[in-house]
Structures are given as C-alpha cells and as structure tokens.
Amino acid sequence: MNPVITIRIPSATVSTLEFARLEGYAVDTVRKMTQRGQLEAEPKRLQPGKKRVGGKTRILYARYKEKQVRANLGHSRFEIVIG
C-alpha cells in the first residue's frame, strides 16, 4: 500500500504577488500567465454602483498545485492541506 503524500499551501487563492513569491516567478510573468489562460483566476465581479470591475486578481492556487502535482507524480494519491 502506498502512503498518501501531503502538500501544504498557505491558502486556496492568492494574489499575483503572493503567487510570484511562492513559485519563484516574476510578477509580470504571472500577470501574462493569467492573461493567456495558463493560470485560473477568480472572476472579478461588478461592485454595486460601479461601471467597471476592479480589484486584485486572485489566482486559484489550490487548483494550480493540484494539476502540477498530478502531472509530476503521475497519480492522484496525495492531499492538499490549506492553512
């Protein structure tokens, strides 16, 4: 029986700056990755009384790590611990 691998991440969603620090990328590279669709981001919502959406881009870090680990290990016998 194979043991389950545990991976710890700080939170399920992170900003572009936090993602860049965690993964060792430049912030501009992370922004380009989100614009090209290589990273999944939370959809921005229109605030009441506003005409345009705004705010920081929040990257779905848990989903990114899950895909990365599944591709590297070749199996899904792992768990991601948030916090």
N, C-alpha and C positions, 0 to 999 in steps of 0.2 A: 504494500500500500504506500502510495506516495504522499508525503506531507503537503499540507496546504501552505503556500507562500503568502506572507502578509506584507503589504506595502502600505506605508503611512504617508498621507498627504495632508497639508495644513487645512485646506477647505475644498469644497466641491467646485466653487467658482473663484476665479482670481482675476485681477486686473492685468492689463498688458505689462505693466512694470513688474508686478509680482511674478508673472509667468516668465518674463525675461530673466529675472534673478534666479528663479528656481531651476530653469532649464539651461541657463548659460548662453542665451541668445541676446542680441542687441534689441532694443525696444523697437527700432524701425523695422527690423526683420519680423518681429512678432506682429506688428501692425500690417505688414504686407501679407503675412500668412493668413491673417483673419480676413483681409480684403479678397484674397484669392480663394478663400474657402477651405484652406488646409487645416484651419482650426475652427471648431464650432464655438459660436458666441451666443450669449443670451440675446433674444431680440429686444431692441430698445422700444419703449412704449412712449406714446404721446401723453404728456402730463396735462391735466385739466387747465384750460386757459392758455395753452401754448400752441404755436403754429408748427413748430418743428420738434423732432425728437432730440434729446440731448443726453448728456451724462457719459460716464466712462464705459468703455467696452468691457464686458465681463466674459471671460473665457471659461468654458466648461472643462475645467482641469481634470475632474474625475473621469470624464469620458475620454479625454486625450490619453491619460495614463493607462486606462483600461485597454484601449486599442494598441498603445505602444507595447505594453507588457505581453498582451496576447500574441502580437506579431513576433516579439523577441523570444518568448518561451515556446511558442508553438502549441500551447494548450491553455485551458481556462481554469486550471486548479490553483487559483490564487484569490485572495480577498483584499479589497482596498479599505483601509481604515481611515476615516476622515476625522481629523482633530488632533 
